[in-house]
Amino acid sequence: MNTVIYYFTGTGNSLKVAKDLSQYTEDTAIIQIRQEKLSHQLFTDAKTIGFVVPTIFKGIPKLVNQFINHLVIKDQSPYIFAVSTHGDRNGMGIVSKQFEELLAKKGFHYQHTLLYKCRKIRL
């Protein structure tokens, strides 16, 4: 697998964005971040890793934080990005900082966060 996109959603917005992104990449897996996954060994050997999450109270959801802490990244220099599906620009800097700190603890460089302002999306 070349690319993996992990998404966390409550309303379906992040899933929609993850599916849209996957149309522009080859050999992409889309995987939902769920509480049940934390009880299993989580690993990826993808060369590109994306996270699509909402900004909740000006930050990433707690479950996303836990998921990243459990995730074992096997590639030594993957391209890592995130997409925030909340329209609050004030939260974007906080989301970027949180991803940067989480991934730095694991020894990885975080590239950037994109802000995606969502309106109600129907799947």
Secondary structure, DSSP 8 states (H G I E B T S, - for coil): --EEEEE--SSSHHHHHHHHHHTTSSSEEEEE--GGGGGS-EEE--SEEEEEE---SSS--HHHHHHHHHEEE-SSS-EEEEEE----HHHHHHHHHHHHHHHHHTT----EEEE--------
